[in-house]
Amino acid sequence: MRVRKVVTTRAGGRSSGAFTSFNLSRGVGDDPSAVASNRGRLVRELGLSGAVFLQQVHGIRVETVSGPAPGAGVPDLAEADAVVTAEPGVGLAVLAADCVPVLLSDPKAGVVGAAHAGRVGAAAGVVPATLQAMVALGADVEDVVVLLGPAVCGGCYEVPAEMRDEVGAVLPGSGGRTRRGTPGIDIRAGLHRQLDMFGVRGVARDPRCTMEDPALFSHRREGSTGRQAGVVWLDPSDG
């Protein structure tokens, strides 16, 4: 079955002010009606039967869903940072504004997953937990293909040296130095190595840095701001 993967940008929505204009998060202080309008447009323009959003908490909890959210007013899945499904037409959405939206798929098995991987969640193992949930639905790790979406890059993500070393100890390959020569973290580099260690060979990286690209939301750059979404789904028209 064919898999679709999309990462939104700031453009094309109803939000205003700091959230201009295609903010998809309910949890950042934006006008709820604007967020609902933006989410509705996402579902319509992608041709989805519905979309599942999460109340992300930088954890490793993975939800398995069998159908779309029934309506625009349905609550986001509580305290979850990843979701998987084998149901065609259901968009799995993770929100980010510097963290990594991780979009996973096994087209052969017809299983997809999405994970929100910030520094804390990536170090705790949210991506391996998502892989495990996909395997439980019939996926084969060797057939999984992954997109690591836009995020703050290692050249911009400055942290204290102790934090860099702590994350690097559990997420090898993530520690490094920024362009300023200060301690830094490259979450996508660490996730890429982690996926390789688990046997996932088909990994692609979106090269965009959220801090450097004004078309994307960035919490580190702007403070109060919106969230873009990484969305993955099984296309029922290609079954």
N, C-alpha and C positions, 0 to 999 in steps of 0.2 A: 504494500500500500504506500502511496506517496505521502511524504511528510512535508509540511510547510512550517517555516520558521521566520518570524518577523520581529524586528526591534523598532519600536516607535521612536519619534523625536518630539521636540517641544511643539512643533508646528501643527496647526489645523484644528484646534479645539476651542472650547468656550470659556476656559479659565482666564483670569486676568491678574494683573499685578505681578507678584512674585511667582505666580503659578502659570503665567502665560506660556502656551495656551492649551496644550494637550496633556494636562496633568491627569493621571489615572489613579492617584492614591486618595483614599478617603481619610487618611490619618495625618495629613500635614496642615490642616486648617483651611483648606480651600472650600469654596461654596459647594455644598453637597449636590445641588442641582446641576452645577457645571460638570462635576465629576461624573454624575449619572449620564449626562448628555455625551460626554467624551467616551465613556465606556460603551454606550449604545452605538455610537458611531463606529467604534472599533469592531464590535460584533457584526454590524451590518456590512461594513466595507470589506471585512475579511470573509464574509459569507459563512459565519459560524452559526451553529445551532445555539450556542451560548458560550460563556467564558467563566472560568473559575479563577477568582482572586484570593489571596491569602492575607491574613493579619500576621505579617512577618515579625519575628522576635529574635532573629539571629541565632536560631537554634538548629536542631537536626531532625525535627519531627516531619515525617512524610505522610501525606494523606493520599489514599487511593480513591478515585471517584469513578462512577459508572455512568454519569450523565452530566448535562450542563446545569448550571445554576438556573432555577426556574424563573427568575425575574430580576430586574434591575435593583430592586430593594432588598434582595437576599443578603444576609450578612456574609462577609468574607470568612473563609475557613480560619477558625481561631487558632492562634499560636502555632502556626505551621510555616515552614520555610521551603517546602517542596511538595510537589503533587505529581501523581502519575495516573495514566488511564490507558485503556485499550479501546475506548469508545470514539468512533469517528465523528468529526465535526465539532468536538468540544475543545475550545481553546484553553490551554493551561497558561496562565499569566503570572509572571513574577515581576515585582516592581524594583527599581533601582535608581540611584542617583550618585553612584560611585562604586557600589558593590557590583559583583559580577552576576548578571542573569545567565544562568547555565541552562541551555536547551538541549535535551537528549532525546534520541529516537532509535528504535530498532525497526526499520521499515519492513524487514522480513517477517517479524513476529507481529507487527502492528501494535507497538507499544511506544508511548512517548512519556517524557517527564520534563519537569521544569524545576529548577532550584535557585534559591536566592543565596548567594555565597559572598558574604562580606568577610572581613578578617576573622571575626569570631566564629561564624558558622563554618567557614572553610577549614579553619584549624580544628574544629570539633568533629568534622567529618560529614557535613550535610550531603556532599556529592556521592561518597560511597553508600550512604544510607539511601539515596535516590536510586542508585544502580541496583541495590538489593531489592527495593520495592518493584523495580521494573522486571527483574528476574523472576520475582514471585508471580508476575502476570504473564510470564512466558518468554521474556526477552533473553537473548544470548549476548553476554558482554562482548564477545568478539564481533558481533554485528552492530553494536551501538555506535552511533555517530553523534558527535557533540559540537555545539557552537558555544564558545565563550564570548558573550556579548561585550559591548563597550563598558568600560570601567575606568577608574583612576589608574593610570599606568605607574610602573615602577619608578619612572623618572620624576614623578610628581608626588608619590605617596610617601611623605616624610613622617617618620615615627621615631620615638626614642630607641636607642640601640638595644635596650633590654627587651622592649616589645618585639623588635625585629627578630632578635635571637630566640625568643619564646615561640613565636609563630614559626620560624624556620625550623625549629626542632621537631615540630609535629607536621609541618607542611614543607618538606624539603624543596628547595628551588625557589622559594618565595623571598628569601632574604637578599638584600643587595644594597645599593647606594643610589640616591637620587642624582639628578643632573647637577645639583649643588654640592655633591660629595658628602651629603649627610645620610644617616641610616634610612633605608627605605624598604618597602614591601611591594612585591609584584604578585598579587593574588593569582592572576591568570597564569603566570609562569609556574607557580606552585601547583595549581589545579591541573595544568597540562601534565606535569610530571606525575602527579597522583593518579590521574586517569591512565597514563601509560603503565604505571605499576599494577593497576587492576586489570590490564589487558585490553584497554580501549585504545585502538590505534587511529580511529578516524576523528581527530580533534582539529577544529578550525578556530581561529581567533579573529574576532572583529578588531581591527587595529585602532579604532577610535578611543581616545582618552576623554573621559567626561569632563575633567578639569580644563582641558585645552579646547574642546569643541563647543562653541556657544549654541549649537543646534541641540545640545543635550542638556538635561538637568544635571547639576552637580552640587551636592550638599557642601562639600569641602570648599568649593569656590564661592557659593552664594549664601550658605546658611539656610534661611527659610526659602524653600523652593519646592517644586513638584517632583514627580517621579515618572520616568518612562517605563515601558513594559517590554519584556521579552515574552513572546507568545509562540507556542508550538502546538500543532494539531495534526491529526490524521485527516487527509482530504477524502471525504466519502465519494467524491466524483471520480476518483482514480482507483477505486477498489477493484 
